[in-house]
Amino acid sequence: MVDALIILIVIILLFIALKGSVKHFKGEGSCCKGGSSILKTGEKKLDGPVVSEKRIRVSGMHCENCAETVKRAIDSIEGASGSVDYRSGIAIVRTDRTIDDIAIKKKIEDSGYKVDSIS
């Protein structure tokens, strides 16, 4: 009887863990330095007209909190504004001046994510 009870408890715990993992990887749970609510920042306005637009492939994002973290990193660069989609793993960076790709890559990677490519 005790063995059956232990097995039942283990099955319940595995079910709870699996359910949480599925939500996490679908981007529905709170994770990645976030809470259950996401404090979104608005669109950053650039000082001048857009002179370049870069498409950056970012890996390691699993939810809206991840995307918001990457967006804040991009927006912290003077002259750059970002929009990020965690599902596709793409960040679009618009700039009103020439900004080195290495500077953008460093800001994103310093926020905890990996830049796979910039085009």
C-alpha positions in Angstrom: 0.0 0.0 0.0 2.8 2.4 0.8 4.5 1.7 -2.5 1.3 2.5 -4.4 1.0 5.8 -2.5 4.6 6.8 -3.3 4.1 5.9 -7.0 0.9 8.0 -7.1 2.7 11.0 -5.5 5.6 10.7 -8.1 3.1 10.5 -11.0 1.3 13.6 -9.7 4.6 15.5 -9.4 5.7 14.5 -12.9 2.4 15.6 -14.3 2.7 19.0 -12.6 6.3 19.4 -13.9 5.4 18.4 -17.4 2.4 20.8 -17.5 4.6 23.7 -16.3 7.3 22.9 -18.9 4.8 22.8 -21.8 3.4 26.2 -20.7 7.0 27.6 -20.4 8.0 26.5 -23.9 4.8 27.7 -25.5 5.5 31.1 -23.9 2.4 31.1 -21.7 4.0 30.9 -18.2 5.8 33.4 -16.2 9.5 32.9 -16.6 12.8 34.4 -17.5 13.2 37.2 -14.9 9.5 38.1 -15.2 6.5 37.7 -13.1 3.0 36.8 -14.0 2.6 40.2 -15.5 4.7 41.9 -18.2 5.5 45.5 -18.0 5.8 46.5 -21.6 7.6 49.6 -22.8 6.1 51.6 -25.6 7.7 52.2 -29.0 10.8 54.3 -28.7 10.8 57.4 -30.9 14.0 58.1 -32.8 15.4 61.6 -33.0 15.7 61.6 -36.8 14.5 59.6 -39.8 15.3 55.9 -40.0 18.5 55.4 -41.9 18.9 51.6 -41.4 16.9 48.6 -40.4 18.6 45.4 -39.3 17.1 41.9 -38.8 18.7 40.1 -35.9 18.2 36.4 -35.1 18.2 36.0 -31.3 18.2 32.6 -29.6 17.2 31.8 -26.0 13.9 33.7 -25.9 10.9 31.6 -24.6 8.3 34.2 -23.7 7.1 37.8 -23.8 9.3 38.6 -20.8 12.3 37.5 -22.8 11.3 39.6 -25.8 10.7 42.6 -23.6 14.2 42.2 -22.1 15.8 42.1 -25.5 13.7 45.2 -26.6 14.9 47.2 -23.6 18.5 46.3 -24.4 18.1 47.5 -28.0 16.2 50.6 -26.9 19.0 51.5 -24.4 21.3 52.1 -27.4 21.3 55.8 -28.4 19.7 56.1 -31.8 18.2 52.6 -32.0 14.7 51.3 -31.5 13.7 47.7 -31.5 10.8 45.4 -31.9 11.1 41.7 -30.9 9.1 38.6 -31.7 10.1 35.7 -29.4 8.2 33.1 -31.4 10.2 33.7 -34.6 13.4 34.7 -32.6 13.7 37.9 -34.7 14.5 41.4 -33.5 14.1 44.3 -35.9 16.4 47.2 -35.1 15.7 50.6 -36.7 18.4 53.3 -36.3 18.6 57.0 -37.1 22.4 56.9 -37.3 25.2 54.5 -38.1 25.5 52.0 -35.2 28.1 49.2 -35.3 26.7 45.6 -35.4 29.1 44.7 -32.6 27.6 47.3 -30.2 24.1 45.9 -30.9 25.2 42.3 -30.4 27.0 43.2 -27.2 23.9 44.9 -25.7 21.7 41.9 -26.5 24.2 39.3 -25.3 24.7 41.3 -22.1 21.0 41.0 -21.4 21.4 37.2 -21.4 20.5 36.1 -25.0 22.6 34.9 -28.0 22.8 36.7 -31.3 22.9 34.2 -34.1 23.0 36.5 -37.1 22.6 40.1 -38.1 21.4 41.1 -41.6 
